[in-house]
């Protein structure tokens, strides 16, 4: 840090001052302010001075400079404390909070916005849509709450008129998942024409209707900026999720409040009347109520008597004005509370389960009104200053007293630092039965007419001896206070004189029940939702509600308890002057703030003490890898000895102290060095752990795979055996079955036995075939073989191939008794001449020659030759073809008897088998093909092909090719219809 900021900018940490005196503290603060260095550290506390000008120190580059860095690595900045709180939350899974304090105009609201922007910028690196949505709503909620809760005052252009505490929820990855907003004590000053200079809420300044009511020059000059503000608020409302109807209701309520501010009453004898009935009509339209009901609520009050009777009591002029003002204040208060609740309903974490989503951690950001001392201080200033007393008490408790108590508890040598403990002031305000709030509540609950003066007298009696309370009655010589009006409290920030006028009314904050019922009965569901207590009947007896002061006290106590359970980080804001000048540094004004904020005492405690402390176990867990004696685990008797080994190895023994349970480190440099060494070792350790873990994962996977293979092997073995057993069971009795097991269904085999299954099926089929064949006589085997050969060639291809009849083989010897004798004689001659063994097939055919002529011929096929015979010439051999030259047969898939014989010499011939006179329906193509294929199988003729065509096939002769097409024609004769076949040839040159 010292390397990044030169000495010309002063000391960046007040702990580094040569002497801890108010003079040196103020000189350093002034020097840094004049040099544009508005942030200074006190250890982990950031002191911020409002620069009253824009500084270019919040951009993306600056955010990257502070992201993930330690608090003391960079110059002082809001981003440094924000990052420290975020790292503490993420590293140690500990809830943290950032408390921003200071008086009005010191820059608290701007500081909270920059902190929120920084947290939003460093989270969600993966740009997940749901996280981005949460971040947008959280950021836009600031815009809306500022518009409705901040005001332009004489001392501050953007003064928070309410207290805000926001919890931001984070998941285990450190990404925001939601949040919750608590608001405290919205200042309810009636925003009407009559007191516009008192309070100008931002939403009214940007509201167009409000501008039409304000005719001042300043308003018209600011109209452009106000218009931009109005657009920004509208856009923010839509981003958060407000519906169009809800936004319309919001602006109707704002218009109602403005109309109420201009509503006047006048007395007409005994009755009070409204000035301007049109205004009442406008209010009724805006609130969606009946005009008559609105008029009655403004002029009358419904009262229930002790006997349950309900009467209407008319207001006097003062009561009517009082009721109008109370109604306007309550409308704005409830509108603001409803807006906060509506935002919470959007951003709150839903369906959170720690078991599934991990631990949910929180960063709290507190932006609450600063200490206020005005010329006229009323009930609001009393509550605000009480809140600051409580926060100061928390600061003293955590930063000053607890730190010194810890040194004593841990046995660390320590020189006690004196500081002012403001517990006595807190007790003055909140102590039961004796405090100011208790006295106010007692006065509000007392029957009869109790005035503010009576209440002041009661405080004088009960608190007259208190050293921090006084009044004009108790101190008659002090003319700065008025008799029967003022009292003074000596706060930690200075003496404040309060005017008791209006204390009781503001504490009771009475609103006539008639207004509550009027709003509850509105047809606007938003208004109705804001006034649930309007549901009660006028005769219904309820418990008296808590007063405003008690409610505020309870909420502040709850806030302090909530902050106390978190690890706090502080931003102490200082206002340099009263005229909002970026150049003026008012020494007296700033010194007063430094004094009452306790900054000098903070420096003394931090300077005399230790910058860092940590339990031995946690310190050891974080830094044990930097020492060879403690990594991965030490063998020493206690963790303290292990921590001493780490410190001694690095040579830091003169910069530390050892407590009973914690190690105390005096300077940040020691911790910074340890962090640097740890950061250098982390990648090495991560790689080592990754290597070891990957090895462990690989070994686990290997063991699993081995187990899987073992199980698979045993399972496969079981499946194989089970298949064998099932096959054996099903086929155990096939020998005795009529079909020898042909009808038995085979079980589905496992994948490993698919080949075995096919082989087994094949063996069974062969055995089954053998069982059938062995009963066939040897004389029929030739026919069986021929039919099997025809089956393999023609099954499924040809409609009928004659498998169901007996194959006669030599049809020429049987078809025509007249010619059979001649044919038998010729076959004997040919047998003697050509020495063939048997006739395979013979049949009468009609032959188609190459010139499209048909002739009746006879076809004789033996085991050596194919003969074409001429029946009319006593079966003279017209052509002899060696059986070895036949390379294929072509037939059609129809029922015709066309056969083409293909030879190796390309001397093919086409014949049409005749069915014979005795058996006109016989199909003889199958027998020819089967006999031929069976013979080819026995003599092993290679390249024999059987082709089956639909209607046409090719035939060759001496190098020429033709395609023959088979067609069917119906011819009509005088006696019958005869189906005749003819061949149409189409010549194709190839």
N, C-alpha and C positions, 0 to 999 in steps of 0.2 A: 504494500500500500504506500509506503514511504517512497518507493522507487517511482511510482506513477504520479505522485503529486509533490512538486517541489516545495521548499520552505517558504517561497514567496506567497503561497496560499495559506500559510499558517499550519497548525497541527490538525491533521485529519481525524485524530482521536484525542479527546480532551484528557484521556488518561496519560498522554505523552507530555502534558504541560510541565514546565520546569518546577513551578510551585502551584499548588492548588489553592488559588485565591480568587475571589470574585473579580478582582481587577484583571488578572491574566485571562480568566475565563471569558470576560466580556471583550477584551482586546482581541482574542483569537476568534470569537464569534463574529465580531464586527469586521475584522479583516477578511474572513472567508465570505461574508455577505457581500462586501464591496468587490471582491474578486470573482463573484458569480458562483462561489461554492456554497450552495444553500444547505448542504447536508454535512453533518459531522457526527462521528461515532462517540458514544461513551460505552466502550465495550460492545455489547450487542444492542444497545439502545441507540436509535437514530434521532438526532436533534435536527429538526427541519425549520428553516426560516422562510416565511412566505415571500417570494421574490416580487410579486405584483407585476410580473411580466412573463412572456412565454420564453422558455428555455428549450433548446433543442437537445435534450438529454434523455428522451424517452422513446427513441426510434427503435427499429428492428436490430440495428447493429449494436446498440447499447444493451438491448435485451440479450443478444447472443453473448456479449461480454460477461454478463452476470449469470448466465444459465449454468447451473451445476458447479459454480465456483464457491470456495469457502468465503466466509463473511469478511475476512481480513485480506483477501487477495486483490481486491479492487478498491477504488476510492469509495467513500461513503455514498450510499444511494438508497432510495426506497426499495429498489430492485434487490439489493443485497439482503435486506431484512426479510423481504418476501421470499427470496430463494432459500434463505436459512430456515424459515418456517416450513416451506414446502419439503426441503430435504429432511428435516427432522421428522416430519409427518410420514414421509415415504420410507426412510431408512429404518426408523425405530417403531413404525406403526403406532405413533403417539399423536394424540390430538394436540393441535397447537392453536394459538390465537394471536392476532395482531391488534394491539390496543392503540388507537390513535387518539391523543388527547391534546388539549390546548384551548385557549379562549376563542371566542367567536371572531372569525376573520383571520385565523392563523393558518388556514389552508388544510384543514382536516378532511373536508369533502373531496378536494382534488387529490389528496394523498391516497384516500381509499379507492378512488377511481383508477389511479395508476397501479396500485397493487392488484386490483382485480384484472386489469389489462395484462399485467405481467404473468399472473397465474394462468390466464386464458391462453397466452402466447406460448408458454412452455409445456403445456399439456396436450395430449392427443396427437402424438407424432404420426400416427397412422391415419389421421383424418377420418376417423369413423363418424358416420353421419349422425348417429344418435348422440355422441359426445359433443359434436359441433353444435347440435341443436340446444343442448343444455347450456353450453357456454354462451351462445347467443342470447338465450333468455336471461341468464344471470347478468350479462352486460347491459342488455336493454332495460332490465328492471331498474337499474340506476337512473336511467333517463326519466322513466316514469315517476319514480319516487322523488327525484329532485323537482320535477315539475309540480307535483302536488304537495311536497313537504318542505321545499326550500322557498325562501322569500328574499326580495330585495329590500334591504334596510338601509338606514343612514350610515351604518358602520360596515356593511358587507353586501356586495352585489348578489351573492349566492349563499345566503345564510341558511343553515339547516335549522328548521323550526321543529324538528323532531329528532329523536335518537334512533339510530338504526344499528342493529347487530345482525350480521348475516353469517350463517353456517354454510360452508361449502363442503359437500360430501364427496369423497374420493373412493374409488375401488382399489383393489390391491395393486393395480398397474399404475396408480397415481393419476388416473383420468377422472375429471369431475362427472359425477352421476346425478347430481341434484343439489338442492340446498333448501334453506329455510330462513325467512326474514322475521325478525322481531322488531316492532316499532315501539317507541316510548314517548309519551307525553307530547302529542302534537299540540302546538300552540294554537289556540282557537280564538283569534282576533277577528271580529266581524269585518269581512272585506266589502264594505259598502262605500258609497260616495263620501260619507261624512268623515271617515278616517283612513282614506287611501294612503296618506303619508305614513301611517303607523306600520302597516304591513302590506307588502305587495307580493302575494304568492305568485310564483312563476307561471302557473297554469292560467291565472287570471290575466297576467300581462300578455300572454300569447293567445288569449281567447278573444276572437274578433268582436263579439258582442260587448265585452268589457271595454274595448278600445272606443266603441261608440259612446260609452258613458263618460269617458275621460276626455276632456277637451284641453288638457294642458299641453304645452309645447313639448315637454319632455316625452310625453307618451307618443306623440306623432313622430318624433325623431327616432324613437326606438321601435317603430312599427315594423321595419324590415327585419330586424333581428328577431323580434317577437314572432313574426310570421314564420321564419325558419324554425324557431323553437317549436311552434305549434305543429309544423309538418313532421319534425323529428319525434315528437310525442305520439302523434298519430301512427307513424311507422312503427315505433316501439311497441305500442299497444297491439298492433296486428301481428308483429313477430312473436310476442309473448303468447298470443292466442285469444285475445279478447274478440268476441264476435261483434259484428256491425251493430246489432241491437244493444249490446252492452255498452259500446262506445257512445251510441246515441243517448242512452240513459245517463251516462256520466255527464255529458254536456248539458243535458236537460237539468240535472241536479245543480250544476254550476250556474246555469241561468236562473234557476229558482232562488239560489242564494243571493245573486245580484239583485233580483227583483225584491226579495225580502229586505235588502239593505236600503231600498228606496221607498219602502212601504211606510206611510205616515198615519198617525192616529190623531184625532181631535175630539174634544169633549163637547157634547151637545146636551148641556144640562146634566142630567143624571146618567146619561148613556155615553158610551164611547163609539165613535163611528170611524170608518176607514176613509181616507182621502184617496180617491181614485179607485173605483170598482174594477176598472179595466186591469189593473195590476193583479187583483185577486183572480180574475179570469185567466190571466196568463199563468199565474202560479198553479192553478188547478189543471190547466192543460199540460203544463210541463211535468206535473207530478201524477197525472192520470187519475185525478180525484174529482169528486163532485164539487162545484163552486160553492154551494151552500155549506157543505161540510167544512171546506177550507175556511170560509168566512166565520163560521161558528167557532172553529178551533182558535182563530186569531182573536176573537172578541169575548169568548166565554170559556169558563173552566167547569168541567163536570166533576161534582164532588159527591161522594157517598157518605151518608150520615151513619151514625152508630146503629140505627135500626134497619139499615139496609136500603134506605130510601135514596134515590139518585136525584140530585138537583143540579140546575145549571146556574152558575154564579158569574155575573158579568164582570169584566175587568174594568179597572180604571185606566186612565191613560198611561200611567207609569207601569202598571202590571202588564198591559198589552205590549208596550215597548220592550219590557223585560222578556216576555214570552217569545216575541218575535226574534230578539237577539239570541236567546237560548236555542230557539229552533234552528236558526241559521248556523250557529256554531255546531250543534249536534248533527245537522245535515252534513257539514264538511268533515267532521270527525268520523262519522260512520262511513261516509264515502271513502275516506282515506283508509280506514280499517278494512273495508270490503275489498279495495284494490290490493292491499297487501295480502289479504287472504286468498284472493283470486290468483295472484302471482305464485303464492305458496302451493296452491293446488296444482299448478303446472310444473313447478320445479322440484317438488318434494320427491324423494326416492320412493318408488312404488315396487311392491312385490320383492322386497329385499330379503334374501335368505343367506345368512353368514356361511352356512355349510356349503352352499353352492357358489356364492359369489366372493367368498373371502371376507376378511375383516374390512369394515367400513370405517374409514378415518375422516377426520374433520379438520378444516382450517376455519377459524372464526375471524371475522373482520368487524371491529367495532368503530363506528363513526357516530359519535354522540356530541351533542352541543357542548361548547366550551364554557368555561367560567364567565359569567356575565356580571358587570357592574355598570348600571345605568344611572342616570339622574333620578329616575323614578323606577324603583324595583318593586315588582308585585309578586303575586303568587307563582307565576311561571318562573321568574328568576330564582325564587326560593327553592323550587323543585329542581331546577337545572343545577344550581350550585350545590344542593344536597347530593345530586348524582355525581358531580365532580369530586365531592368529598369522599364518597364511597370508592370511586375509582382511584383516587389518590391513596386511600387507605390500602387498597389492593396492591398498588405499586409499592408502597412502604412495606407491606407485608411480604411481598415476594422478592423485591429487589434489595431492600435494606435490612429488615429485621431477620427474615429467614436466612439470608446469606450469612449474617453474623452469628445467628444461632447455630447454623450448620458448622461453622468453624469451631465453635465451642463444643458442639456435640461430637465432632470428629477428632477433637484433641489437637487442633492446629493452633500454634502460637499466634495470638491475634490481639491487636490493640483496638478496643471498642471505639466506634465512631458514633458521636452523638447526632441525633436527628430528631425532628419534630414528629411526634406520633399524633395524627389527627383523630384518633379514636374518640377523644373527648368531644370533638365537634360533632362527630357522627352520632354519639349518644345524645347530645343535646337535641338533635332533630328527631331521632327514631326510637329513643328509649321508651319502653312501655310505661304508661301512666305518668311519665314525667317529661317526655319529649314534646317538642312543639307540635308534631303531627298528632299525638295523643290528645293534647289540649284542644287543637282544632276540631278533632272528631268529637270530643266531649261537648264542645260548644254547639256543633251541628246537631247533635242528638238530643240536646236539652230542649224540653218543651217550652213554649213561650217565645217571646221576642228577644233573641240574643243578638246583639250587634257586634260589629268588629271591635269596637272600643271595649266592650265587656270581655271579649276574648283576649284583647291585649292586656287588660288588667289581670286576667287569670294567668297569663304567661309571666307577667311581672312578679306575681306572688310566688309562683312555683319555681321560676328560674332566676329570681333576683340575685341569688348568691353564685350563680354560675360565672366562671371567669371569662367566658366567651360570649356572654349575652348581656345586653344593656338596652335601656330605652331612656326617653327624656324624663320620665318619672323617676327612674333610678339614678339618672345623672342630670339633674336640673340645670347644671351649668353648661351643658353641651347644646349650644343653639343650632347645631347642624341638624338636629332632629326636632320634630314637631310633637307637642303634647297630644296624647290620645290618638296618635296616628302612626308613629314610626318606632321601630325597634331595630337593633343592630346586632349582627353576628360577626364575631371575629373569625373569619374563615382562614384556612391555610393560605389562600391566595390574597388575603387582605380583608379589611373591614367592609361590610356591605350593609347599607341601611335600607330596610324594607318598609314600604307603606302597607299597613294592615288593611286599608280600605279594599273591599272586594274579596278578601281572603275567604270568608265564610261562604259567600255565594259561589265562588269558583271551586271551593272544596266540595260543597254539596252538589254543584252543577245541576240544579233542578231543571227538569224539563217536564212540562205538563203532560200527563198521560194522554190527553186529547190529541196531541201531535203524534204520539207513537201509534195510537189506533188509526189516525188519519193515514199515516204512511203505510201501515200494515194492510190496510184495506185498498191500497192503490192497485190498479190493474197492471202497473209496471212491475214485472217479476223481480227486477233488480232492486227497486226500492223496497218491495215487500220483503226480500231476503235480508235487507239491512236492518229491519225493525221487527225481529221476532218477538220482542217483549210487548209489542202492540196487540198481540193475540189475547192477552189477559183482560178479563172483564174489569170494569171499574169497581165492582164490589168484591173482587178477589183480593184476599189478604195475603201479602207476600212479605218475605223477610226484607228488612231495610237494606238497601244496597250499600256496599262499601263506598267510602268517600273517595274523591279523586286523589287526595294525598296518600291515603292508605293503599289504594291500588298501585299508585306509582312507586311507593316504598316497597311493596311486595315484589313488583316487577324488577326493581333495581337490585334487591337482595338476591332474587333468582338469577339475574344477570351476573352478579359478582360471583355467586356460587358456580355458575357455568364457566366463567373465566378461570376461576381458581383451580378447577380440575384439569386445565389445559396448560401446556407449556407456553408461557407468554413471551411475546416480542413487542417492544414498545417503539412508537413513533411519537416524539414530544414536539409539538408544533409551537412556534413562536411567531407572534405578530410584531413586525419591526417598527411600525408607526401607525398612526390613526388616520392618515390621509391617503392611504393606499398608494404610496409613492415607491417606485423601484429603486430610488436613490437614498432615501432618508432612513437613517438608523437611529431611532430614539433610544439613547442609552438608558435613561431612567425607566422608560416603559419596558424595555427588554430585560433589564436587571430585575424588575419586579416579577416578571414571568419566570425568569431563571430561579429566583428565590422560592416562589411558591410551588414551582414544579419539583423542587428538591433535586435539581440537576447537580449542584455542587456537592451535596452529600453523596449522590450517586457516583460522582467521580472519585471522591475520597474512598468510598467502599471498594470500588473497582480497582483503584490504584493500590490500595493497601492489601487487597486480596489477591485472588487467583482468577485468571481468565477462564479456566476450564476445570471442571471436576467430573469424575466419572467413577462409578463402582468398579472395583478391581476386575470382577468377572466380565463386565461389559467392555472395559478397556482392553483386557486380554483377548477377548473374542475378536475385537476389531484390529488389533495391531500385533497379534502373536506371530503372524507370518514374517514380520520384520526381524525376528530373532531366531537364531538356530537352536537355542535351548528351549524354546516354547512352541516350535512348529513340528508336527501338527498338534501335539499335546505335550505338556510339560510333565516332568517327574518330580517336581518340588512339592513340599509339604502343604503350601498354601498358595492361593492365587496372588497374594501380595508379594511373595518371593518371586514369582514368575514375572510380575509387573516390574519389580526392581531389576530383574535381569534384562528386560527390554530397555529400561531407562539407562542402565549402566552401559549397555552395549553401544548406545547412541551418544553417550556422554552428556546426558541431560540431568545428572543427579543434583546439580546446583540450582536447577530451575523448577524443582518439584518438591512437594511435601506429601508425606504419607499419613493419611488419616486412619481411623479404625476400620472403615469399610470402603473408603474412596481414595483415589489418587487426585491430587490437586496440582495443576500446571499453571505456573505464574504468567508466562508470556505466550502470545499466540504463535510466535515463531517456532517454538518447540512443537506445537501441534501441527503447524504447517509442514515442518520437515517430516514428521511421522506420516502425515497424509500423502506427501509426495512419494515417499518410499513405498508406502502401501499401494498407491496408484500404479507405480512401476512394477510391483510384484503381482498385482491382480491378474493381468493377462497371462503371465507365466503359470500361475496357479490354476487359472481357468482352463488353459490348454492341458495341463497335467490332469486335472479332474475330468476333463472331457475324454482324455485318452484312457484313463482308468475306467471311467463309466462306460465308454464305448466297448472296451474290452470285456467288461462285465456283461454288457448287453449281448455281445457276440457269443460269449460262453453260454449265457442263458438260452440264446436262440439255438446254439449248437445242441445243447442238452434237449431242448424241446424237439428239434428236428430228429435227433436220435430216437427219442421216445416215440415220436410219430412214426418213424420208419419201423421200429420194433412192433408197434401196435398194428401198422399196416401189414407187416409180414405175417403176423399171427392171424390177422383178420383174413388176409388172402388165403392162407393155409386153411382156415376154417371154411371159407367160401368154396375153395376147391374140393375139400372133403365133402362138404354139404352137397355140392353138385354131383359128385360121384355117387353119394348115397341116394340122392333123388333119382338119378338115371338108373341105378341098380334096382331101386324099388319099382319104378315104372315099367322096366323092361324085364323083370324077373321071370315072367310067365309068357313071353312072346312065342316060344316054341309051340305052346299049346293053343295059341290063338288061331282063328280061321284065316286072318290076314297077316299073320306073323308079325304083328306089332305095327303095321302100316298106319293104323288109326290112332296110335298112341302119340300124345302131344309131348314134344321134347321140352324140358325145362329150359328157361333162359339162362345161359351160362354167364359167369363173370367174365370181365374183359380179358383176363389172363388166359382163359380157356377157349377163346373164340376159335382159334385154329384147331385145337384139339376137338372142339365140338363139331366143326365141319368134317374133320377126318372121321370121327365116330359115326356121324350121320351117313357119310359115304360108305363106310364099312357095313353099317346096318342095311343100307339099300342094296349093296352087293350081296350080302347074306340073304336078304329077302328075295332078291332076284334069283339067287342060286336055289333057294327053296322052291321057287316056282318052276324054274327051268329044269331041274333034275327030274320032274315028273313028265316032261314032254318027250315023246318018242323021237329017236334019232332021225327018223325019216322026215319029221316036221321042222327040224332045226334050221334047215336052209331057208325055209319060208319065214321062220321067226326072225332070223338074222336080217333078212331082206326088209321085213316090216320095221325092225328096230332102226335100220339104216334110213328108211324112208321117214320114220318118225322124227329122227334127229334133224332131217333136212327140211321137212315140210310141215311139222306140227306148228300150228298157229299162223302159218303162212297161206295155206290152201284150205278151202272150205271142206272138200272131200277128197281123200286120196286112197280110198278103198281098203282101209285097215280092217273093216268089220267082216269082210268076205274072205273066202279061201282064194289064194292066188294060184291060178292054174299054170302059169308060166308059158306053156306052148299053146297059144290060142289058135294058131293056124291049123293045128292038128285036130282041133275040136269044134271050131265055130261052124265050118261048112263040111258036112259029111261027104259031099261030092268031090271037094277038092282036097280033103285031108289025105287021101291015099297018095295022090300025086306029091303032096308036100312032104309026106313021110319018106317017100322014095328019094326025093331031092336031098333032104337033110342027111340021109345015109350016105349019098354020094359025096356030099360036101364034107361029111365027117371023115370019110376015108381019104378024101383028097387033102383037106387042110389039117387033119389030125386034131380037131378040137375035142374036148372031153364031154361037154354038155351044152344043151340049149338053155340060155338064161331067159330069153324072152322072145316071143314072136307074136305078130299081130298084123292085121290088115290096116293099111294107112292110106291116107290121101296126101299126096306129096305135091308141094308147090315148087316149080322149077324157077330158074332165074329169069324166065320170060313171062312170068305171071300166068302160067298154065298149070292146071291141076291134073294129076294122073292118079289112078288107083294103083297102088303098089303094096308089097308085103315087106315087113321089117323083121329081120331075123338077127338076134343078138346071141352070139356064143361066147365062150370064155376066151376066144382068140380074135374073132372078127365080128364086124357088123355088116350084114348083107342087106342090099336092097334088091328085092325080087319082083319080077313081073308076073302076076298071077295068070294073066290071059295067055301067056306063052309058057305054060307049065312051070311056072316059078323059075324062070330063067334068071340067073344072076346078072343083074344090071350093073351093080357096083359093090365092090368089096373094100371095106375100110378096116385097117388093123386096129384092134382095140387099144393098142398102146398109143395110137395117135389121137385118141379122143381126150380132150382136156377139160371138157365141161358140158353141162346140160342146162338149157334155159327153159323154164316153164312159166305159165302165168298163174296168178293167184285166184283166178276164177274157176268155173266148173268146166271150161272147155278142155279139149284133149290135145292142145298144141304143145309140141316138143321140138326144140332146136338143139341139134347135136353139133358141138363145136370141135374142130380138129386142130391139131398143131399146124397143119399145112394150109389153114384158113379156107378149107374146102367144106364149109358147113352146109347142112341141108335141113330143111324145115318140113315136118310131117304132122299130120293130124291123125291121131290114133282112132281107129274105128271100134265101136263098142261091140259089135258082133250081133248076129241075128238072134241068137238064143238068149243073150243077156243084154238088152239094149240100154240098161241103166248103169252098167259097170264103168267105174272110173279106173283106167288102166295106167294113168300117168304115175301114180304113186308106186305101182309095182315096177315099172320101168326104172324109175329113179332109184328105188330101193335095191333092185337086183344089180344095177350098175354100180351104185355106191358100195354095196357089200363086196362085190368083186374087186373093186378098186382098193378097198381096205385090206383085202387078203393079199393082193399082188403088189401092194405098196406103190401104186402109181402116183407120182408127185404132181402137184399143181392141178389137181382135178377140182373144178369149181362147179357148184350147183347154184344157178341164179334163178330167182323168183321175181318176176315183174308183174305189174298190175295189168297193163293192156298191151305193152309193146316190148320188144327186145331186139337186139342187134344181131345180124348174121353177116358173115364175110365169105367172099369167094375171090381167090386169086388177087388179093390186094384191094378189092372194092368192098364197101360196106353199105348195108341197107338196114333200115329200121322197119320192122314188121309190126303193124298195129292190128289188134283183134277187136272187131266190132260185131254186134249182135243185131240182126234184122229179122223182122216178122214178115213172112210171105203169105199171102192169102191164096188159097186154092179153092176150087169149087166144093170140096168135101170137108176140108179141115184146115186149121191154122198150123203150119209147120214152122218150127224154129230151126233156122238154118244159119250156119256160120260161113263166113267167107273172109278172105284175107285181103286187106287193102295195103298195098305197099307204097311206101314213100321213100324215094331214093334220096339219100343225103351223101354228098361227096365229102370225104374226110381226108 
